[in-house]
Amino acid sequence: MSSNNNKGFKGNRSNLSISSDAPDSQKPPLPPTVTFARRTPSERYINYSRDDLDSELSSQDFMNYTVHLPPTPDNQPMDAISQKVEEQYVSSSLFTGGFNGVTRWLLIVIRMVVLVLFLSWRINHPNNDAIWLWGMSIVCELWFAFSWILDQLPKVNPVNRATDLNVLKEKFELPTVNNPTGKSDLPGIDIFVSTADPEKEPPLVTANTILSILAADYPVEKLACYVSDDGGALLTFEAMAEAASFANMWVPFCRKHDIEPRNPESYFNLKKDPYKNKVKSDFVKDRRRVKREFDEFKVRINGLPDSIRRRSDAYHAREEIKAMKQQRQKRDDEPIEMIKVQKATWMADGTHWPGTWLSPAPEHSKGDHSGIIQVMLKPPSDDPLHGTEDDAGMLDFTDVDIRLPMLVYVSREKRPGYDHNKKAGAMNALVRASAIMSNGPFILNLDCDHYIYNSQAMREGMCFMMDRGGDSLCYVQFPQRFEGIDTSDRYANHNTVFFDGNMRALDGLQGPVYVGTGCLFRRIALYGFDPPRSKEHHPSFCSCCCSCCCGGRRKAKFHTSVENRALRMGDSDDEDMNLSLAPKKFGNSTLLIDSIPVAEFQGRPLADHPAVKNGRPPGALTNPRELLDASTVAEAISVVSCWYEDKTEWGQRVGWIYGSVTEDVVTGYRMHNRGWKSVYCITKRDAFRGTAPINLTDRLHQVLRWATGSVEIFFSRNNALLASSKMKILQRIAYLNVGIYPFTSIFLIVYCFLPALSLFSGQFIVQTLNVTFLVYLLIITLTIVMLAVLEVKWSGIELEEWWRNEQFWLIGGTSAHLAAVMQGLLKVVAGIEISFTLTSKSAVDDEEDEFADLYIVKWTSLMIPPITIMMVNLIAIAVGFSRTIYSTIPQWSKLLGGVFFSFWVLAHLYPFAKGLMGRRGRTPTIVFVWSGLVAITISLLWVAINPPQGQNQIGGSFQFP
C-alpha cells in the first residue's frame, strides 16, 4: 500500500515490479489492482490507472512506465529486468537520479573542506588595521559554518513515498474469506478541529472545514469529527449547528457527483469549468440548487452575531419586565426602583448559554465557564442508507449513501486558578472525550482554517499506518499548502523549501517533525507508550485484548502471547505499567482506561502474513459500533473538566506536551525520543489547504511565536542534547537545529552591520582583497548554488521560491528571531511568561483586491532592527563613495568589498522595504519618523567618533578639492 525510494535506491524492490518492455514470456499476468507509475523529474512516483494511460500515453511513452507495487518486509531481490530498469532511472541525470545522494555528499564534503581551509586562512591572516572588524567577522563566520552543518547533515538521505489506494481497498473493503460481507475493515478516525476566537477565526471558515470533513471519502461509520471551541462562544456553537443542517444536502451531493474539493466555499470559487467530466444529466440542476442553498447558508452564518444579540436583548428585556412585575407584587404602594438584571446570552430554546456570554459575567467568561459537549450529528447506522428523490428537497439521491459522520461540539471547562495550557490543553481534552465517545485508534488534527482538499487524504495516510511494520509509526505528517497567497509570495508564506525539502529529508531519518496541523496520529502513541517490539519485556496492563475487543469499548480481555505483547510506557527502563498505576497516568475515568487496549488492538495492521508479529485478524473491525447513551456523554463531560488532569501525567508525557508555545514540535519530539517513527505523505492532489497571514506584521508575529518556542525548547528538558539512545543521531541533530536556529539572529545582525562599518571606517574584514580570499569565496558560493540547485530540482520547488525563502530568512532573522531570543531568555532567567495572540484567519474586506491585506502596514517594534540595518547600509554606501572619490589615493578594492556586501544585505531586505511602502502612498508616518531618527543618530554618532579636523573636511577621512 505504501512505498518509498531513497536517493541511492539501496533497498530491494519487489520482484513483482517489472518493466513493461520485458518479453511477453517473462511477464506475469497483471492483477486487476495493479497501477502504473511514472517517475517525475523530482523523483516522485505518480500513479495512473489504465484509463489514464490509454488516454494520456502513446505506445512509445508506455515503454517508459513500470508496474509499481510497493515493497514490503518480505521482498525478494530484484530480477535482472527490474534491476536494468532501475539502473536506467538511477543513471538518468546527475541531479535527479541515484547519483543525487552521492553528488550531494560530495558537494557537502567539498564545502566543508573549503570552509575549514577558509576559516583557517582567515584566522591566520588577521587585518591588523581593523582587528575589531576582523574579530567580529571571524566569530560570525564560525557560527554560520556551525549552523550550516547542523542544517545540512539531516538532509543527506531524502526519500519520496507513494501509496496504492487500490491495494488498501482490496485488503480492507472487498469481500474476503474472513470478511464475506465486504464491510469496511478499516480502523476508525477521530478528527479534531480546534478554534478559540470567532472574531479572529470566522465561524464561516470553520464551518467550511467541517463540511469538507463530513464529506470525506472514508467509511462513514468509521469517522467522528470533534470541534473544540476553546472560547465557549455561542456563535461557534450555532454555526456548527447550521453546518450540520447544510451537510444533509452538501455531503450526498459530493458523493453523487464526485466533487473535489469538498469545501463548498472553495468549490464554488473554482476558476475552472465546473461541468467538465461530469457525466450525470442532473448535475447542472443539482449544482444550481446546492449553490443557492449555500448562499443562503452563508447569509445565515454571517447573520448569526446580530441574531444572537437581538435574541439576547429580547430575552433580557423580558427578564427585566418579569422582575419589575415581581417587585410590584411585593411592594404594593411603594415606589418601584429600577432592577438591574444580569445581561445573559440566550440560546434559541430560551435557556442561558452555559459558555461565554457576550457581556462577560462570573462563570460565563472566556476563562470561566462550564464544560459543554453537544452531539450535533449522532453516530450513523452501520449499514448504508440510500436516499430517495424527495430527500433534501428536489435532489435525487437514489443509490447515494446519505449518512453523515458523527459531529460533536466540545468546549472544555475553564475556571480561574487553573492553567488551561492553551491549544495543547484543548487537544488533550478532545483526546479524552473522543476516547469515551468513539475511540478511533487514529486521530487527525486540523486547524479551523485547514480543510480537506483531497477527499481521499485519510486513505493515503492509512496506507502507511496499515502497511506491514506500520504499527511502529506514531504519525503521518502531510505538508501544509496555502491559499490566498499573493502571486509573488513576498514573505515566503508557502514555505515550500521547508515542506518540500527539509521535511522530505527528515523522512529519510526517523521521520518529519510534527507541524501542528494536517497530521494523522496513532492514538496509542499519544498516550505515551513505546512502539511495539522496542524491547523484550513481560506483558502487562496494556497487553492487547482479543478479537472480541473490536466489538465494544468495554470488553477488554488481555492476552500474553508473543504476537499480542503490550506496548510499554517508559522513556528508559521503567517498569511496565500495571492497572493500579493507570489512574495516576490517565486520570480516574474507568471508561477512558478501558478504551486504551481497545484502541491499541484496533490500530494494528492485518495479521495476513507470517512477517506481521503484532497484527489483528482480518474482519475484526466489521462489527457495529456501540450506541451513545446519556451516561457515556456524562462521562465525556467529566473528563473535559478543568480539574481532571490534576495529579496525572497529561501534558507531561501523555497527550500533547505542555510548557511551550510550540507544543507541536515538543509533542513530536517526545514520540521520536521513545523510538517511534513518522512518515511524510505528499499526495498527488494536495491533502489539505489552509490560509496564512500575508500581512508583514502578522507574518513577523507568527515567526516570532515559532522562534520563541524554539528558544524554550533549547532551554528545557526537550533539548535534543538530552535525547535518549532511541533517537537516531541525525534526527537528534535536526531537533537540535530546531532549538538553535533563533540564536543565529545575534550573529546575523552583527554581520549585516559589518559592511556599513567597513564603509564608514574605510577598512575591510581582510587586509586586502587578494586572490586567495576571492578563490575561497568563489568556491563556497558555487557549492552553495549547486546544493541549492540539487535541492530545488529534487524537491520540485522553483528558484524564485528558494530565493524568497532566503530573503525572508534574513528578514525574520534580523527581527522576529532576535526578539524571540530575548523573550526566551527573559522567561528562563526572570520567569516572565510570554503571551501570544491568535493569528487572524480573516482577510480584509476588499472586493476589488483579494490581496488587500498585503498592503496594510501595521507598525510593530519588530520592524526597528531591519529599518536600522537598511538606513545604516544606505548611508554607509554614500559615505564610502564620497570618501573614495575625494581621497588622494582611492582604495577601490575596500570600497567594492563593502559595497558588494551592503548590496547583498539590501537585496535580501527588499521585500521588507516594499512592504513598508504599502500602496498608493499609505506608508505610516512612524516609518518616516524612525528612518529620519536612525539617519540623524548615525550621522551624529559618526561625527562624535571621528570629528572633522578642518573647516573644509568631512568626517576627517576625506576632503573636498
BALO-41910 format. One record per residue (C-alpha): z, y, x. Coordinates in pm, whole numbers, plus 50000, padded with zeros to 5 digits. Each point is the difference from the previous one (the first is absolute). Example, Ala and Ser with C-alpha at 12.3 -4.5 7.8 and 13.67 -1.06 7.14 Angstrom:
2
507804955051230;499345034450137;
This chain:
961
500005000050000;500595023350290;498765002050352;500145022250301;497905004950310;501345016150314;498135018350266;499604970250228;499414974149730;502384976350174;501084981549692;498144969449877;497865003649693;499644973449734;497204975150050;498915009249647;498915033750132;496364993750073;496915020350068;497415002149728;497244994050253;501314965350091;497654970449944;500104985949647;501234966550124;503115016250146;500895021349699;502724986849773;499525006049628;501145034649895;502994999049767;499905023049698;502755022650138;498335007750331;499455036950068;497715015950252;501265025750244;498315025750220;501635015750302;499675037849999;499755021650313;503765005149971;500524962150016;501064996549640;498834971249785;498515011049670;499834972449743;496924995549783;499374977749704;496744981049977;498755024949743;500705028250243;498114981750271;497014993249776;499785036449896;500825017150329;498664977950280;496594988550099;499464965250138;500005014250352;503275018449945;501524968549857;499704984150342;502705023850131;502624988749752;502494972050039;502014980449755;503475014250055;503034979249907;503435011250116;501784981650280;503214981049935;502584983550227;498224966649974;496705013550132;497924978950233;498035013350300;496635015749921;496904979150016;497165009950234;498045018849735;502965021049887;500905006650362;496475012550065;500075023349701;503425012950104;498805006950353;497025018749858;502365023049810;502385003850292;497335010650245;498215023349760;501395032450142;502285012850268;501815021449744;500074978049690;499994964150119;502484977650172;499805020850316;501755027849811;503424986150090;499014994850363;498375034350016;503035016749849;502354982550243;497735009950287;499925036449896;503765000849949;500604984850344;497525024250160;501645029849840;503504988050089;498964995850363;498365034250003;503045015349833;502304985650265;497755012550281;499595033949831;503735005149944;500734988450356;497475025050133;501445027549780;503544993050118;498964998950366;497975032349975;502245026349842;498895035649943;502395018150228;498845033849870;501184991549647;502414971150038;501485007049654;496594996349837;499274968350193;503404985149914;499665005749626;496504985249998;501134969050195;502874992849759;497715003849698;497284978250149;502464972350084;501224999949639;496465000449863;499134969950218;503074981349875;499215009149638;496384989050040;501074966150135;502334995149702;497115008549768;497404977750166;501894967950070;500384989649632;496235004649953;498874972750237;499464973149733;498655014949676;498854976449725;498045000949676;500714977749702;497984987349708;500944982949674;498244976149765;501005005649639;497954970249886;502234976350197;503085016749853;498674995049649;499034964050069;503464990850128;502115018749746;498035006449682;497604971149942;500884965949846;501244974750253;501764966749992;503385017050019;498965028449768;497674984849738;500215030249767;498745024250266;502855024549937;500595024750277;502254986050271;500215033350182;503485014250062;501235030449812;499835035650133;502395028149911;498435034250055;502275029550075;498895035749934;502375027350117;500225035749875;502805025550015;498915034349874;497515005049715;499345035650115;498774989850345;498694966049891;498185006949672;500544973449732;496254997949941;499504988550360;502724973749960;498574989049664;496564994450153;501574979150275;501824979049739;496784994549805;498204988050315;502824975050058;500014986749644;496244994450022;500084982150337;498114967350036;502954976550034;501474975149752;501635021649731;503054978049960;500625001950377;500155038050018;502905023649932;499965037450064;503215019750061;500005037950000;502925015750186;500775034949869;502615012450246;500205033249821;500894984249663;497595023549818;499124995449634;496565013750083;499264970250225;501454975849744;497795012649716;496955001850227;500484963150080;500304992649627;496695018049943;498414980450285;501224967149850;498415009749669;496665010150152;499974967950206;499354979949682;496485014350003;499405007250368;500944965950147;497814978349771;497155024950050;500274995450378;500054962149967;497084999349760;497675021450211;501364993450353;500925036450053;500695012550353;502115019350081;502534993649724;501695033650026;498515018049696;500115034550161;498114988050306;497604978649797;498915027749765;499615024150295;497634977150190;496855017750109;497844968549992;498204986749694;502684983049784;497404979149816;498574983150307;500334962050001;501664999849656;498284972749800;501925000049671;498255018549723;503145016549865;501105014850332;498755035149919;501805000449666;503194985850149;500005024550289;499565030249778;502854988749776;502344993250292;499075033250162;500875018449680;503314981549975;500775007450364;499375037249951;502454999649710;502424980250215;499895026950270;500615026949742;503074981549876;501334994850355;499455036350097;501625011249676;503134979250046;502075027250177;499535024249710;500454972449745;503324989050154;501195036050025;499145008249638;501584967949876;503175006550198;500175035949873;499644988149641;502724973950034;502205025050182;499635025149717;500854972649751;503124991150198;501105036450008;499535003549623;501944967749944;502835012450223;500155033249814;500184982049663;502864978650126;501835030950122;499465017649668;501474970349814;503115000550219;500475037849982;499345011949648;500495037650020;500365005150373;497175016850192;497644974950159;499595001250377;496804990050170;500254964150116;498394990950329;498474965349983;498874983650323;496205001250011;498934964050031;496634983550051;499054978849700;497884969149972;497484994849722;502384976949813;502585027949964;502434988750269;501115016350322;497994991350308;502414981350233;498295013050313;499495035050137;499925028249744;497745030450016;503205020750010;502174980350245;503444990049872;502804977150122;498724963950005;496495012849926;498715015050325;497794987050280;502944987150202;502174990049706;498584978649720;500184965249853;497834970650099;497034993749771;497764969549963;497404999449726;497434972249957;496885019349900;497804969049977;501714966549945;499044969250205;496664986349880;499474965749854;499094972050238;496654992849833;497085024549971;499895021149684;496485009749900;499285030949798;497805005249700;497525026449896;502665019649811;502465001950291;500505033850175;497925016949733;496274993149984;499854982850342;498874964050006;502384980850225;498924965749886;500464974950281;501885026450204;503604993550101;501955029349852;503394991050147;501745025950214;502374994450294;503675008149962;500805036950056;503555011350064;501405035250041;503015001650235;502225029350087;503004989450206;503435014249936;501055030050208;503475014850027;501585026950222;501704986550310;497494972050059;497275000150263;496924989549805;497804996650313;496915016249853;496874978149968;501504970350185;502884998449752;497605002049707;497874971750139;503054977850052;501045006149640;496554988149891;500294969150221;503224989849825;498875008549646;496664982250042;501714969150145;501924996149676;497195009049759;496884984050154;500854988650355;496475001050138;500094984450348;497775028450122;500455037549967;497295026650024;501275035350043;497895030849925;500645037149997;499415016149664;496775016250125;498584968050156;498054980449743;498214966650017;496385007750092;499004963550045;501164979349705;500004968550219;502115015250278;503034978649915;497894968550017;498805010250346;503595004350115;500974966849844;497324982650207;502165006450306;503334992349836;498774966949853;498074988850307;501424972550220;502625016350217;500145029549761;503674993649929;500795017050332;498495032949878;502485026049880;497385024149867;496325007949976;499325036850069;496895016649856;498545031850148;500595033049826;496855016949871;499995034949855;498065020149747;499765037549959;499715006650374;497665028050111;496724987350142;500805012150352;503514984349985;501345030750179;503524986650054;499134963050057;501454989849662;497984967849986;501784989050319;497274974450066;500834996950370;503404986249905;499024978749699;496724986250139;500904999050368;503704997850078;500934978349701;497224974950071;501174998150359;503574992649890;498594972549779;499164981450320;503665000150101;502824992949755;498475020949727;499555035949880;502925022949924;500985006449640;498745034449894;501835004749671;497384991849737;497244974849933;502054971150137;500384964949856;503454986350093;501444965349996;503195004749799;502014975850211;499215020550313;501425031049832;503204980549937;500614998450374;499224963350062;498354986850313;496514984949977;499744962449949;499994977750305;501405028450210;502784977550130;501284964849945;503065001649778;501854983249721;499185006049633;502175024549813;500285022649698;496355009049993;498804964250036;497125002049770;500024985949655;497834972149874;496985003949781;502095004949688;500905034550142;496655013649907;500684995649633;502865024549991;502035024050205;503334982749947;499184963350062;500654999150372;500494966250171;500304997750375;498154975850224;500754990950358;496704984050097;498125011250311;497215014849790;502405020949791;502315014750259;501785032349933;499085034450119;502715012150233;501595034249998;500965012350343;498495023050256;501374978650281;502074968249976;501945006649682;501064970549793;497904990749698;500965018149687;501974980149748;500645006149633;503435015850050;498545027350223;497145009049765;501925026649799;500955017750322;496355003450087;498265003949665;502735011449761;501824981849723;497084994149762;499724962649939;496505003149856;498855018850308;501414974050238;498584971249796;496555016250010;499804999650382;499174962950060;497595001049706;498075029050152;499934982250336;498614968249845;497365017449791;498775019950300;499114969450205;496404989350072;498714968649832;501034967350162;496424987449990;499724989850363;502224981050247;500075031050220;501955019049733;503684994350075;501555024149753;497764998149695;500344995849626;498164974149790;496775011349830;500445009549636;503685009050043;499515035749876;498104992649681;503104998149783;500615029449765;502385027850100;503365003349829;500215026049726;502055031350054;503155003749796;502585027449957;502474984150242;497374998750276;499145036849956;503705008749996;500454981650329;497025019050143;501635032949899;503194990050177;498224993650331;498465035249998;503425016149967;501105024050275;502944978150104;498214966550025;499145003150370;503615007450103;501234974950258;496674981850010;497214998950257;497425018049787;498345026150219;501614985850313;498104967450039;498904992349644;497165018649827;498695033750113;502095012350294;502005032349972;500745026650257;496575014950069;497565022649820;497324974950107;501644970049838;496644982449987;499604996650377;503624988750042;499664973949724;496894985250160;501655000950343;502984979949878;497704973049863;498024997450323;503284999550189;501014968649809;496784982750104;497835006449695;496325008550036;497825023449797;496245003649957;497635028849935;497554995649713;496975022849995;497914991549697;496295006349953;500865022649709;503055021950063;503084982949860;501915031649907;499325037049997;502325029649983;500335036850069;501105019050310;501015036450054;497005020350120;502025032050033;501015008150358;503655006749920;500404968849788;498294979350269;502315013550272;503074992649788;498744964749940;499534994550374;503435015550061;501644974149775;498234971250174;500855013050347;503635006449908;500294964249881;498604988250332;502625020150190;502704984949778;498674965350080;500095007250374;503685009849988;501054971249774;500564962750031;496404995949884;498725011550339;497494974150122;501834998350333;502744981549811;497644975849824;500714962949994;498114973750198;498114990649681;497905031650028;496994997650230;499985022950300;496875019349899;501325003649645;503195013950150;497985025150200;498195010649682;503295006449821;501375017650309;497015023349987;500805007349634;503405013350103;498875018350314;496815018049899;501715031549857;501575007050343;496525005050143;500025033549820;502395014550259;497594992950284;496955008349791;501225035249922;500765006350367;496554987350095;498355022549741;501635030250163;499044989650356;496415013549980;501315033749884;502665000950271;497314991050251;497805028849888;502915024649989;501194990950349;496614995550161;501014965050114;499054964849888;501694966049979;498274990050325;499545019650322;496204999749968;497464983449773;498834975450268;497734970049956;502854974649986;501665016949703;496725003749813;498994963550061;503344987349872;499715022649697;496464988349931;500894962950019;503055004249775;497925019549747;497204974350002;502384970849944;501625018749712;496595005749844;498924963850051;503234986749851;499505023349705;496424987649955;501224964050006;502665007549741;497615020049785;497274973649999;502334970749941;502145015749729;497065015849818;501325035750010;497785029250093;500225022650301;500735030049779;502984981949851;501244991450348;499655036550108;501835012449689;502814976050082;500195013650356;500105035649870;502794993549753;501924980350262;500355032450195;500655021149689;502734976649879;501334994950351;500545037250057;501575006449660;501444972049785;500814975650280;502015025650194;501965009349687;500594963049934;501494995150347;502345029549945;501054987949653;500484964550122;502205011750287;502025021549759;500624969849782;500994977650290;502095025450192;501455022149725;499704976849701;497925025249803;498124981449728;496345007549938;498655004449650;496344998749907;498145008549685;497364978449841;496415005650099;498275015149699;497454976949840;498445027249784;497155022450098;499335036149922;498415006549662;496625012650106;497104986449801;497435015850230;501324985150323;501794966650021;501075008950354;501625033149907;503344987850136;498434997950346;499705037850024;503525009249887;502135012450289;503714994049947;502075013350286;502334976550182;501885003350327;498114969550126;497005023150051;501755021750261;499464977750309;496234994549945;499475037049927;501885008750318;497934975450203;496735014349867;500985036350061;501334993150350;496844981550106;497685026549854;501885027950177;500094979650320;496234995049995;499505037649967;502485007150282;498424973450223;496485013349955;501145035950062;501864990550317;497114979850140;497365025949922;501945028950155;501524981750295;498765005550352;499584962750067;499404982649661;501634965749968;497414985049766;501134964050043;503535007649882;498635020649712;497664972249889;502784974250016;502355020849788;497305010849751;498744964349959;503444986749907;500685030249777;496814992949807;501054963449980;503225011049830;498255024849770;497344974549898;502734976349884;501725028049805;496805011449828;500774982649664;503435016250005;498515034550059;497454993949727;502794990049761;501855032550071;496965020149902;500164987149645;497035010249789;498485033449904;502445020450207;503144984649853;501804996150331;503705007849948;501315031750162;502674980450183;497314982550208;498785033650133;503595011550052;500894969550206;496765002050199;500655036450084;503624993350093;498984971550227;497305021050171;502355029750055;502814977550125;497754982850252;498635033150127;503465015150043;501274968350164;497154999750249;500525036850087;503724992950052;499304970150226;497205016050201;500195038249956;497165023750105;500175011850360;497855030949955;498655023049735;496514985250021;501124963650000;500564975449718;502644973450037;500095004150376;497354972950042;496735018549959;498785035849985;497165019449853;497375011350246;
